[in-house]
Amino acid sequence: MAVAAGALLLREWQRHITEPLVIHQGWRASQVYKAADKALSVPGGTTEKAAERAAREGKLKLPEAAKGNPEGYLYPATYHVKRDTSPEALVTRMSKAAHRHLNAADSTDYESLIIASIIQAEADNPEDMAKVARVINNRLKRDMPLQMDSSINYALDRSTLNTSIADTHISSPYNTYRHKGLPPTPINNPGPEALKATKNPAKGDWLYFVTVKPGDTRFTADYDEHKKWVTEFNTEQRNGA
């Protein structure tokens, strides 16, 4: 009896042990699902199916425009999971966190979330995020295609700094070279700085930007100047920067 009771107490103690699951800013839903499956010790694809089911049942409170796609609503943060945490409970918690932060940033409309996800993918500090937000706004107002490499990367399920001419011709609603306006959904799960930048863009007339090398992102309204910087970027890439 004492042995059985001890084993029962051990299982109960183990059930309450929590492990941290870190969801990084800018992770796509596919990356979140993979990390969650590993943290919960469930077969691959389990969390994704749970998210789809929770979305259908209205537990994630997605807008109609999302069409059941949780991308953008799996908020990046550290989540403490227990042995008995279910995938559905975890993604529901992520969604609640997303809605809470969206409300705090006054970014509850779906278009703002899409813009925030692009900003998150294209910039790595708050100052540049605010400038990228301005570029997006300026291009949309001018009815210019956004031409964001990050949206093509999303369509091709990759992460790279090198976008080819062929890439810009792919047939995808996420190809912002080919299609004007915003992509149909967010392209990742943005963090608080990107959400803030969406509603507080920097002042400027910029239409172009390129990150020539880490920490050196340049913004301009002059296309010729932009082309020179792109050439410099290509040189940096060839040199292995």
C-alpha positions as CSV (number, residue, x, y, z in Angstrom):
1,M,0.0,0.0,0.0
2,A,2.8,2.4,0.9
3,V,4.6,1.7,-2.4
4,A,1.4,2.2,-4.4
5,A,0.6,5.5,-2.5
6,G,4.2,6.7,-3.1
7,A,3.9,5.9,-6.8
8,L,0.6,7.8,-7.0
9,L,2.1,10.8,-5.2
10,L,5.1,10.7,-7.6
11,R,2.8,10.7,-10.7
12,E,0.8,13.6,-9.2
13,W,4.0,15.6,-8.5
14,Q,5.3,14.9,-12.0
15,R,2.0,16.1,-13.5
16,H,2.5,19.5,-12.0
17,I,6.1,20.0,-13.2
18,T,6.2,22.8,-15.8
19,E,8.6,23.1,-18.6
20,P,9.2,26.4,-20.5
21,L,8.2,26.5,-24.2
22,V,9.7,29.6,-25.9
23,I,7.9,30.8,-29.0
24,H,10.1,33.4,-30.7
25,Q,8.8,36.6,-32.4
26,G,8.4,36.1,-36.1
27,W,7.9,32.3,-36.0
28,R,5.5,31.0,-38.5
29,A,2.6,28.8,-37.3
30,S,4.5,25.8,-38.7
31,Q,7.4,26.5,-36.5
32,V,5.1,27.0,-33.4
33,Y,3.4,23.7,-34.1
34,K,6.7,21.8,-34.4
35,A,8.0,23.3,-31.1
36,A,4.8,22.6,-29.3
37,D,4.7,19.0,-30.5
38,K,8.2,18.5,-29.1
39,A,7.4,20.2,-25.8
40,L,4.2,18.2,-25.3
41,S,5.8,14.9,-26.4
42,V,3.1,14.3,-29.0
43,P,3.4,13.0,-32.6
44,G,4.3,15.5,-35.3
45,G,1.2,17.3,-36.6
46,T,-0.8,16.9,-33.4
47,T,-0.7,20.6,-32.4
48,E,-1.6,21.8,-35.9
49,K,-4.7,19.5,-36.0
50,A,-5.6,20.8,-32.6
51,A,-5.3,24.4,-33.7
52,E,-7.4,23.7,-36.8
53,R,-10.1,22.1,-34.6
54,A,-10.0,24.9,-32.1
55,A,-10.4,27.4,-34.9
56,R,-13.4,25.6,-36.3
57,E,-15.0,25.5,-32.9
58,G,-14.5,29.3,-32.4
59,K,-12.1,28.8,-29.5
60,L,-9.4,31.0,-31.0
61,K,-11.8,33.9,-31.8
62,L,-10.3,34.4,-35.2
63,P,-11.8,37.1,-37.5
64,E,-13.9,36.0,-40.5
65,A,-11.1,37.2,-42.8
66,A,-8.7,34.7,-41.3
67,K,-10.8,31.8,-42.8
68,G,-9.8,29.6,-39.9
69,N,-6.1,30.2,-40.3
70,P,-4.4,30.8,-36.9
71,E,-1.3,32.4,-38.4
72,G,-0.7,35.6,-36.5
73,Y,-2.6,34.5,-33.4
74,L,-0.1,32.2,-31.9
75,Y,1.5,34.9,-29.7
76,P,5.3,34.7,-29.2
77,A,6.1,34.3,-25.5
78,T,7.3,31.8,-23.0
79,Y,4.6,29.3,-22.1
80,H,4.9,26.9,-19.2
81,V,3.5,23.5,-20.1
82,K,2.7,20.6,-17.9
83,R,2.8,16.9,-18.7
84,D,-1.0,16.9,-19.0
85,T,-1.3,20.1,-21.0
86,S,-3.2,19.5,-24.2
87,P,-2.3,20.9,-27.6
88,E,-5.7,22.5,-27.8
89,A,-5.3,24.2,-24.4
90,L,-1.9,25.5,-25.4
91,V,-2.9,27.1,-28.7
92,T,-6.0,28.6,-27.0
93,R,-3.7,30.2,-24.5
94,M,-1.5,31.5,-27.3
95,S,-4.6,33.0,-29.0
96,K,-5.8,34.7,-25.8
97,A,-2.4,36.2,-25.4
98,A,-2.5,37.5,-29.0
99,H,-5.9,39.1,-28.5
100,R,-4.7,40.7,-25.3
101,H,-1.6,42.2,-26.9
102,L,-3.5,43.2,-30.0
103,N,-6.0,45.1,-27.9
104,A,-3.2,46.8,-26.0
105,A,-1.6,47.9,-29.2
106,D,-4.9,49.0,-30.8
107,S,-4.2,46.6,-33.6
108,T,-7.3,44.5,-33.5
109,D,-8.2,44.8,-37.2
110,Y,-6.8,42.0,-39.4
111,E,-5.0,44.2,-41.8
112,S,-2.9,45.7,-39.0
113,L,-1.9,42.2,-37.9
114,I,-0.9,41.4,-41.5
115,I,1.2,44.5,-41.7
116,A,2.8,43.8,-38.3
117,S,3.8,40.4,-39.5
118,I,5.6,41.9,-42.5
119,I,7.3,44.4,-40.3
120,Q,8.4,41.7,-38.0
121,A,10.0,39.7,-40.9
122,E,11.6,42.7,-42.5
123,A,13.2,44.6,-39.5
124,D,15.0,43.6,-36.4
125,N,14.8,46.7,-34.1
126,P,12.1,49.1,-33.2
127,E,13.5,52.1,-35.1
128,D,13.7,50.1,-38.4
129,M,10.3,48.6,-37.7
130,A,8.7,52.1,-37.6
131,K,10.4,53.0,-40.9
132,V,9.3,49.7,-42.6
133,A,5.7,50.5,-41.4
134,R,6.0,53.9,-43.1
135,V,7.3,52.3,-46.4
136,I,4.3,49.9,-46.4
137,N,1.9,52.8,-45.8
138,N,3.5,54.9,-48.5
139,R,3.4,52.1,-51.0
140,L,-0.2,51.2,-50.3
141,K,-1.3,54.9,-50.6
142,R,0.4,55.0,-54.0
143,D,-1.1,51.8,-55.1
144,M,2.4,50.3,-55.5
145,P,3.0,46.6,-55.0
146,L,4.7,46.0,-51.7
147,Q,7.4,43.8,-53.2
148,M,8.4,42.3,-49.9
149,D,10.8,39.3,-50.1
150,S,9.5,38.0,-46.8
151,S,6.0,37.3,-48.3
152,I,7.7,35.3,-51.0
153,N,9.7,33.4,-48.4
154,Y,6.4,32.5,-46.7
155,A,4.9,31.3,-50.0
156,L,7.9,29.1,-50.6
157,D,8.2,28.0,-46.9
158,R,11.8,29.2,-46.6
159,S,14.0,31.9,-45.0
160,T,16.6,33.5,-47.2
161,L,18.0,36.9,-48.0
162,N,18.3,36.0,-51.7
163,T,15.3,36.5,-53.9
164,S,15.7,35.7,-57.6
165,I,13.8,37.1,-60.5
166,A,12.1,33.8,-60.9
167,D,10.9,33.9,-57.3
168,T,9.1,37.2,-58.0
169,H,7.1,35.5,-60.7
170,I,5.7,32.6,-58.6
171,S,2.0,32.1,-58.7
172,S,0.9,32.8,-55.1
173,P,-1.4,35.3,-53.4
174,Y,1.6,35.9,-51.1
175,N,3.7,37.2,-54.0
176,T,3.6,40.9,-53.3
177,Y,5.7,41.6,-56.4
178,R,2.9,40.2,-58.6
179,H,-0.1,41.2,-56.5
180,K,-0.8,44.7,-55.1
181,G,-2.1,45.2,-51.6
182,L,-1.5,43.0,-48.6
183,P,-1.1,39.2,-48.6
184,P,-4.2,37.3,-47.6
185,T,-3.0,36.4,-44.0
186,P,-0.2,37.3,-41.7
187,I,3.1,35.7,-42.6
188,N,4.2,35.0,-39.0
189,N,3.3,35.7,-35.4
190,P,4.6,39.2,-34.6
191,G,5.7,40.5,-31.3
192,P,4.9,43.7,-29.4
193,E,7.4,46.0,-31.1
194,A,6.0,45.2,-34.6
195,L,2.5,45.6,-33.4
196,K,3.4,49.0,-32.0
197,A,5.2,50.1,-35.2
198,T,2.0,49.3,-37.2
199,K,0.1,52.0,-35.4
200,N,3.1,54.4,-34.9
201,P,5.0,54.5,-38.2
202,A,8.0,56.9,-38.5
203,K,7.6,60.0,-40.5
204,G,9.2,59.9,-43.9
205,D,8.6,59.7,-47.7
206,W,10.5,56.4,-48.1
207,L,9.4,53.9,-50.7
208,Y,12.4,51.5,-50.7
209,F,14.7,49.9,-48.2
210,V,17.4,47.3,-48.2
211,T,19.5,45.7,-45.4
212,V,22.9,46.0,-46.9
213,K,24.4,44.1,-44.0
214,P,23.4,43.3,-40.4
215,G,22.6,46.5,-38.5
216,D,22.7,48.6,-41.7
217,T,19.2,49.0,-43.2
218,R,18.8,52.0,-45.5
219,F,15.6,53.8,-46.5
220,T,15.1,56.1,-49.4
221,A,12.5,57.6,-51.8
222,D,15.0,57.6,-54.6
223,Y,14.9,54.5,-56.7
224,D,18.4,55.1,-58.2
225,E,19.9,55.4,-54.8
226,H,18.1,52.2,-53.8
227,K,19.5,50.4,-56.8
228,K,23.0,51.4,-55.7
229,W,22.4,50.0,-52.3
230,V,21.0,46.8,-53.7
231,T,24.2,46.4,-55.7
232,E,26.2,46.9,-52.5
233,F,24.0,44.3,-50.8
234,N,24.7,41.8,-53.6
235,T,28.5,42.5,-53.3
236,E,28.3,41.9,-49.5
237,Q,26.5,38.6,-50.2
238,R,29.1,37.4,-52.6
239,N,31.8,38.2,-50.1
240,G,30.0,36.1,-47.5
241,A,28.8,38.9,-45.2
